[in-house]
Amino acid sequence: MSDLAPSSDVVDRLADALRTASFTAGSVHDLLGPLAHAALGRNETTPATRATADGSPLATLVRLFTIQRPVDRAAADQALPGLVDALAASGVLATSGGEVRALVDVRPYGDEVHDWWVVCDLTPGQDAMPVEVGPEHVLGISEASSSLARLVHRRPVGRALDLGTGCGVQALHLAQHATEVVATDVNDRALALARLTGRLNGVALDVRGGSLYEPVAGERFDVIASNPPFVVSPPDGDRLVYRETGFAGDDVVRRLVAGAADHLTEDGLCHLLAAWVHPTGADWQERLASWVAPTGLDAWVLEREEVDLPTYTEMWLADSGHRGRPGYTEAYDRWLTWFVEQGIESMGFGWITLRRAGRDVPSVRVEAWDGQVSGPVGPVVEQWAAALDVPGDVLDHAWVVAPDLVQHAWGPPGAEDPAVITVRLQDGLRRERRVDTVTAGLLSACDGDLTAGQVLGAIGTLLDLDPESLLAERRPEVSELVAEGFLRPA
């Protein structure tokens, strides 16, 4: 196969053709309609094929790349004028018998303000066909990559690292707020596709091959983002580069955590989307905290989901195309046997955020939280970092209530006071907390003018409570309100 490196002129003309056809995520959704678009998300292409019968350049591009159906050469020439032969010569397309088909997926993608295209391998298993993926298969836009993109903070920075770039999704996001972006991967095909993704979008990427931090030895970054191959599986099966490594168990994640301190600038942040083992008879939170402790970094580990081993095994065997094929039950049994041998009880998925702050005593928070998430989480990360920088006693500082915080109170009809009061954040992590009248009063009065201790003192006087006892009793709760983002530095 060719090297997937069309000339700069061909890439520029391809981008122009895609723009001319309005081949964007929004336009594709409008063309297909909500039902066909949803079906395509389930890997069913028939509704989308019916919705793209008008022969327009946009419909042709959707059929060619998204639905992965061959198209007539005349239609391809209309959608990609003067480009079909050049793209075929560079491994993007193939031509045969008057038809053109895609060899890679050029997928519309974007955020709130950008329309991009991501170049990746074709989607396997469409229309209930067997999943066929080679060892070097390069995934496109996935739930995992979208989750990591929501986590990364977006303040302007100098240097950013996309470690394990795949097709370059994170690199596109990082390039919008970083002056320089380095993208690394161990998979040569991923490197080629990431370079093509960057060039197609006019984004300059420094793409390098190598494992973990090897390609950036001795270098530091303001932001590191990584969606590493974190699948934990028996070592004797087929290995897919995008999801599995040669490291034992979840050691790839531990190694990324361990090496982050050497590659972060002061105040730099490392964001990892990762999975980790829940050992039988041991505390997974203590285990992850032990990974962080030697680094000297602040850390926030948030487990979003715990998955039992049968569910985990079924998910990844289906992902690699084993379901419905000979040997499936044997492979399933081998996975479960191996988990027992390794002392693995279940698997956890979530986010790890690390920060280099030069603090004598780093803050390490490890928690499980499976609540709702709304919008980007990056601002929540920045609030977490800002709160850590407030020195001394939490009661000696003024705080403001989160702008998206709402309060709900209810009780029996006619009651003088509510029986239940809850407060809930509406953006980012939609945390909810049940509070009493003292805490509700604290939150209502935190406007940045008085310290938390002064507010509590006033509440104590109003309710005829001993001030010193009240402050001692409420200090841990105020710390939690700050840590969880209900209160923020004034």
C-alpha positions, -999 to 999 in steps of 0.1 A, spaced: 0 0 0 11 36 -6 24 58 22 -8 78 26 12 110 19 -4 129 -10 13 160 -21 5 193 -4 -12 205 -36 -35 174 -36 -43 179 1 -51 216 -4 -74 207 -33 -91 179 -13 -98 204 15 -112 228 -10 -135 201 -25 -147 191 9 -155 227 18 -172 233 -15 -195 203 -9 -201 214 26 -189 181 39 -192 190 76 -207 172 106 -236 196 107 -244 193 69 -241 155 70 -266 154 99 -290 177 81 -287 156 49 -293 123 67 -319 134 92 -320 123 128 -332 88 123 -307 78 96 -279 96 115 -287 76 146 -289 44 127 -254 51 113 -242 55 148 -254 20 154 -234 9 123 -265 5 101 -261 21 67 -294 14 49 -313 45 61 -283 67 53 -281 51 18 -317 60 12 -311 95 23 -282 101 -1 -298 92 -34 -299 127 -49 -264 124 -64 -251 157 -50 -214 161 -42 -223 160 -5 -243 128 -9 -215 112 -29 -189 120 -2 -212 106 25 -216 74 5 -179 71 -3 -164 78 31 -191 75 58 -213 47 44 -183 31 27 -201 22 -5 -186 23 -39 -197 53 -61 -197 58 -98 -166 74 -112 -186 102 -127 -201 111 -93 -167 109 -76 -152 132 -103 -180 157 -96 -174 156 -59 -136 155 -61 -128 173 -93 -94 163 -108 -85 144 -76 -96 108 -79 -65 95 -96 -41 114 -73 -60 102 -42 -59 66 -56 -21 69 -61 -17 80 -25 -38 52 -9 -69 72 0 -91 58 -28 -92 28 -51 -106 27 -86 -119 -3 -105 -144 -10 -133 -159 25 -134 -163 26 -96 -145 44 -68 -143 33 -32 -126 46 -1 -95 29 14 -96 53 45 -123 73 61 -123 110 58 -148 119 86 -163 153 93 -157 164 129 -158 196 149 -164 214 181 -184 245 189 -165 268 165 -145 245 141 -153 222 113 -125 196 107 -119 163 89 -103 133 106 -85 107 85 -87 72 99 -93 36 89 -127 25 77 -154 16 103 -155 -22 107 -187 -43 112 -212 -21 93 -246 -37 86 -239 -67 109 -209 -78 88 -181 -95 107 -156 -72 123 -123 -73 105 -95 -52 120 -58 -57 114 -32 -52 142 -24 -17 130 -60 -5 126 -64 32 134 -96 42 151 -115 73 142 -137 95 164 -148 74 194 -166 79 227 -132 77 244 -116 104 223 -146 127 227 -145 121 265 -108 131 267 -115 162 245 -141 173 271 -116 168 299 -87 189 287 -85 225 298 -84 250 270 -63 279 283 -37 293 259 -3 275 263 30 272 246 37 235 241 13 205 241 18 168 237 -8 143 223 7 110 235 -7 81 215 -23 104 189 -40 77 167 -56 96 139 -49 130 155 -82 140 172 -67 154 204 -39 171 184 -66 191 165 -81 203 197 -47 211 213 -36 231 183 -64 256 189 -49 268 221 -12 257 220 15 273 200 33 240 193 18 205 193 38 173 193 19 141 184 34 106 191 24 70 185 40 36 182 19 27 151 34 39 118 0 38 101 -14 61 129 15 85 123 8 87 86 -29 93 92 -23 119 119 0 138 95 -27 137 69 -53 148 94 -32 178 103 -23 188 68 -59 185 56 -70 209 83 -41 233 79 -28 224 114 10 222 119 18 190 139 52 177 150 45 140 145 70 115 160 71 77 164 79 59 197 66 44 229 54 64 259 76 94 266 106 81 245 100 105 215 100 135 238 129 126 262 142 157 280 113 179 268 85 196 288 50 206 280 23 228 294 -4 202 285 -2 165 280 -32 146 267 -33 109 262 -59 82 254 -35 52 256 -41 16 247 -55 7 281 -73 -27 274 -62 -53 300 -63 -87 283 -45 -121 283 -11 -118 267 -16 -148 244 -42 -134 221 -41 -111 190 -29 -77 199 -45 -46 184 -21 -16 187 -49 9 193 -61 -8 225 -33 -31 238 4 -29 246 31 -53 256 29 -41 292 14 -63 319 -21 -55 331 -27 -18 335 10 -10 337 9 13 307 -13 37 327 10 35 357 40 43 335 23 73 320 16 86 355 51 79 367 67 98 338 45 128 338 65 149 363 96 148 341 77 162 311 54 189 326 63 226 330 55 243 362 17 245 365 15 221 336 -14 196 334 -15 160 322 -49 145 313 -53 107 308 -83 87 298 -75 54 313 -86 20 327 -73 3 358 -76 -30 377 -97 -35 408 -76 -61 426 -94 -89 445 -94 -81 482 -76 -47 478 -85 -11 477 -82 2 441 -82 38 453 -52 32 475 -35 15 446 -39 44 423 -29 69 450 3 49 454 10 54 417 8 92 421 26 96 455 62 92 442 56 118 414 51 148 437 22 159 415 -12 170 424 -37 144 412 -74 140 407 -85 105 397 -121 102 388 -135 67 382 -166 71 359 -175 34 357 -167 0 372 -173 -29 349 -177 -65 359 -154 -90 341 -180 -108 319 -192 -75 306 -157 -63 301 -147 -95 283 -178 -94 260 -171 -58 251 -136 -63 239 -141 -97 222 -169 -81 202 -146 -51 195 -120 -74 180 -145 -94 159 -145 -127 180 -183 -126 187 -201 -151 165 -170 -168 152 -155 -202 160 -135 -202 192 -155 -174 208 -166 -193 239 -130 -207 243 -116 -172 242 -142 -159 266 -133 -186 291 -96 -180 286 -101 -143 295 -121 -151 327 -96 -177 338 -67 -152 332 -84 -125 353 -88 -150 382 -52 -160 379 -41 -123 380 -63 -115 410 -85 -91 391 -120 -85 405 -133 -59 380 -121 -30 358 -125 7 363 -126 34 336 -121 71 342 -100 102 341 -66 110 356 -55 146 359 -20 154 371 -6 189 378 29 201 385 26 227 412 58 224 432 39 219 464 56 204 494 26 182 501 7 174 469 -30 170 469 -42 135 458 -79 130 454 -91 95 442 -129 91 439 -156 71 422 -183 93 406 -209 80 380 -232 110 379 -241 131 349 -216 152 329 -228 183 310 -206 201 285 -168 204 288 -150 194 320 -119 215 314 -133 244 333 -139 221 363 -103 210 361 -92 247 362 -113 254 392 -98 223 409 -63 237 403 -73 272 414 -87 259 447 -55 240 454 -35 272 452 -55 288 480 -32 285 511 -39 279 547 -72 272 565 -102 270 542 -122 290 567 -98 320 565 -107 327 529 -135 343 510 -154 321 485 -181 326 459 -208 301 451 -205 284 417 -225 304 391 -243 273 379 -254 261 414 -291 257 420 -310 248 452 -341 226 455 -361 225 488 -392 205 494 -413 191 522 -449 185 534 -474 212 524 -477 239 550 -445 230 568 -426 260 582 -392 247 570 -383 224 541 -377 188 550 -350 183 524 -326 208 508 -303 198 479 -278 218 458 -268 208 424 -242 220 398 -256 223 363 -224 224 342 -194 200 340 -197 174 367 -233 177 378 -227 170 414 -256 170 438 -254 173 476 -279 172 503 -274 200 528 -289 213 561 -299 248 569 -265 258 581 -248 248 549 -276 262 527 -271 295 546 -233 294 540 -238 289 503 -263 317 500 -240 341 518 -207 333 500 -203 363 477 -166 370 482 -170 397 508 -166 376 540 -145 346 548 -162 312 552 -154 314 589 -170 349 593 -201 336 575 -204 306 597 -198 327 628 -228 349 618 -249 319 612 -239 305 646 -249 337 663 -283 337 644 -290 301 654 -275 304 689 -248 279 683 -213 278 698 -190 295 673 -159 275 680 -177 242 679 -195 252 647 -163 261 629 -146 229 639 -176 208 629 -180 225 595 -144 228 584 -143 194 567 -176 201 549 -164 235 536 -132 217 523 -154 192 505 -176 220 490 -144 236 477 -130 204 464 -162 195 446 -166 229 430 -196 242 449 -175 270 463 -147 287 443 -120 311 451 -132 347 453 
